Each structure stands twice: as C-alpha cells, then as structure tokens.
Amino acid sequence: MIKNITAILGVLAAVTSLSLADSAPEASAQDTKKMVQNNFVETAQKGIKLSGYVDAGYSYNFTGAANGTSDVTGRFGSDTAAKGDFNLYAVKIALEKALTSENKAQAGFRTDVMIGEDANYFINRDSVSTLENDQQNSNQLFLEQAYVSIRAPVGNGWDFKVGKFVSILGYEVMERPANMNTTFGLLFNVMPLYYTGVLSSYKFDDYLDAKLGVVNGSNSDNNTTTGSELYGSSASDGCAVLAALNVTAPGGNANWSNNFQYSSNSDNNTAETASFNQSGDLSSNPSLALNGNDGSAYYMVYNSWGNWAPKFANDKLLLAFNTLLQFTGGSGGQAQASGTGYSDNANSTEWGIGAYAKYQFNDWFSLASRGEYLQAYNGQGDGDTNLWEYTITAGFNVIDNLLIRAEYRLDWGNNSVNNAFTGEGTNVPSSSSGPAHYAGAEVVYSF
C-alpha cells in the first residue's frame, strides 16, 4: 500500500513539475533573462523541471479620466490604465522536458501558462481601446506555448517544435522580467506573439544557426484567414512561412538575428495599435498591421535585431537594436471602427527602429534605457501615424530571486493620445500628440 501511494505521489509530482518559459529568441535580452531562466525545481521524474515567476506592480498614467483608459496608441493594454493602478501583471508557470545536448534521436515537450492582466491582453491585444479601468482582468488564463520537441540525428542535430510556440520575431518577449524595461515597447506591440504549426532549427556551427517553419498565421489556432463575411469567395485557406538566420560573433559577446514571416492571406495579428484619423473621429481606423481584414491579401514582415556586450566593459554594458518593416497588400475589406462599412484597399505599411542600453553598476543596481520610433500608414488616405517613446528603468536585485524595478516612460506622436471611453457618455475622442507620461514600479519573484 505504501509503495502504491509513493508511486502515485511520484506521478503527481512529475505532472505538476513546470519550467520557466524561454519564449525569447535564444540570445534575446540575455542579460535579464538569466535571472529567471537559471532558477528551477527538478522533480522526482528526472529531466522535467518546474519554474516561473510572480510579477506585480503599480503604474500611474498622467493622461485619461480615472474611470476610463489613457488610450495611448502603441502602449500595451496593461500599461494604459488611466491614473493610478495596482497590477498583477502575470503569474507564469511552465513545464518542460528539454532536449539534451547529445546528438541523438530524442524527444521532449514544453508547456507555458500565464495568468494575470498581461494574459488578458495577449489573448486579444486590440481590445484595449474599448476597455475601461474597471474591466482590467487579472483572472484570465493564457496558454503561451504547448509543443512537442524532437531531435533528428542529422548533421549537427536537426530540431523540431510541433504545436503552439512563441514568435521568432522581435527583441522583446512576452515575459516582462526578461526584457530590459518593465513596459512593452512600440515595436513589440505590432509584431506577432505566437503561432501554431511546425518550426525546425539547425545549428551549423558556433557562429551560425537557422530556423524554418510553416504555421497557421499570427496569434491564431486556426488558419491565417480572419473572416469572409463580405469577400467570402476571395478568402482562402492560408498559411504562413517563417525563416530566421542568427549570427553569433566569436567569443559569444554579440549576435545579429534576422527574422522573416510571409502570410499568404489576411493575418490575425491583433496588434494593439489602432489609431484615429486626423479629424479625431471613430469613423476611420487605419490599423497598424492587418487587424480585422477580410478577403484576398497578404502580410509580410522582416525583423532584424542584435546585441553587443563590449569586452572592455567587463560584461557590465549591453547595447542592442531592434528594427521592423512590415506591410500588407492585395484586396480586402477592412472593418471601419463605426461598423458602417468596409474599404476595398488592404494596403498598409509600417516601419520602426529601437535602441537599447543597459549598464550593471554592481551586483544589485542597474540602469536600462530604450528609445523607439514607429511610423505607419495605409492605402486609404487616412493619414500617417508617427509614434515615439523613451523609457528609463532602474533595476534592483535586492536578494536572490527578487527583482525590483522603477520606470519612467514618455510617449508622443501625432494623435497618439486619445481620451475616448472615459465614461462621459460619448464615444467621440479628444486626441492630442502628447506627451503622455508614465511612472511605475514592479516586483518580481522567480522560482
């Protein structure tokens, strides 16, 4: 009887053992990722690990009414609550049996779950424009990843992920503690978050590795077609192709990552970047990226990022950049915000650039800085969107596994601040070019 109980407890321990998500590209935000990546609990079943974190904080937006949202275009949903707001950003738990370094036939798996306000917006980022403060929800459950990993002993070892996995694009990732700054950047908010499909990777040597995959499309468990209520005959079964090439410098202190996605039909990239037109009304919605399009169109994005830790700084300084060029083309119907009609032109383009710097003064204190610019325009003549932001973040590693960060952020750009949905009985926004000020603090415990 005792043996049976022991066996059952062992099985339960194996089932509940989880490992912290490494959703970033391998070298993305390396400096801060180490804090959460190297902590885990190994359970009775060898090779399966449990880890994660609890991330909470306080934010204050100096724009918007207290019963509405600040609605700063390009700012992530959890970061837009008007006035002061306590936040449970995320409780992150993951379960993983990673592949070993041996070049032999083997298999593993990974499952990542996130609960909290961030999860609410990762499910559908574009919902921020209609949510008021009292609709912030920390009870949402978001399945970030769930895939089977396989290694084929071909050459140096050919790896595959089959299932749901995070985007290969971008320098920032969905885990706030793994990024240099607490808030998410402009470029992060217009790039895909996750895919469902197959992704293969191959490491040629210590300096060059590549990825190639086929998926349904961005942020969707279904195919990349987003709907066809108006252009039903032209909408077709789509897919997306992913490709990446990463170059690592000798010595491992720098790398350059190039990432590409092509979707053969309208893509479900739920970018939280819908903007108002120049007149400031809701009858036009020149979204950044294809959000809510129908019909026959395509989506293409190229992202390049890199980081460098100069050896003369003794691993205290990290410099990085992030760039983006994405556009859509073809015919399609874009739903207008008023719900009164569709446009026949699905063309839109955006490009952006970001620069990052972090200096680790000592074991417990660091300063990180980020500056970004994003421009977007569509083929409907609704005017361009030009967004800027600057962020500075102070980090304090007080004790083991505990990170405290304080942050100031400034956003500005044409019609970047929209005071719609303030509970004043009207949906007509008052818009301005900012500036929009933000101050916040974050406490993270990782395990």
Buried (B, 14 or more C-beta within 10 A) or exposed (E): EEEEEEEEEEEEBBEEBBBBBBBBBBBBBBBBBEBBBEBBEEBEBEBBBBBBBBBBBBBBBEBBBEBBBBBBBBBBBBBBBBBEBEBBBBBBBBBBBBBEEEBEEBEBBBBBBBBBBBBBBBBBBBBBBBBBBEEBBBEBEBBBBBBEBBBBEEEEBBBBBBBBBBBBBBBBBBBBBBBBBBBBBBBBBBBBBBBBBBBBBBBEEEEEBBBBBEBBBBBBEEBBBBBBEBBEEBBBEBBBBBBBBBEBEEEEBBBBBBBBBBBBBBBBBBBBBBBBBEEBBBBBBBBBBBBBBBBBBBBBBBBBBBBBBEEEBEEBBBBBBBBBBBBBBBBBBBBBBEEEEBBEBBBBBBBBBBBBBBBBEEEEEBBBBBBBBBBBBBBBEBBBBBBBBBBBBBBBBEEEBEBBBBBEBBBBBBBBBBBBBBEEEEEEBEBBBBBBBBBBBBBBBBB
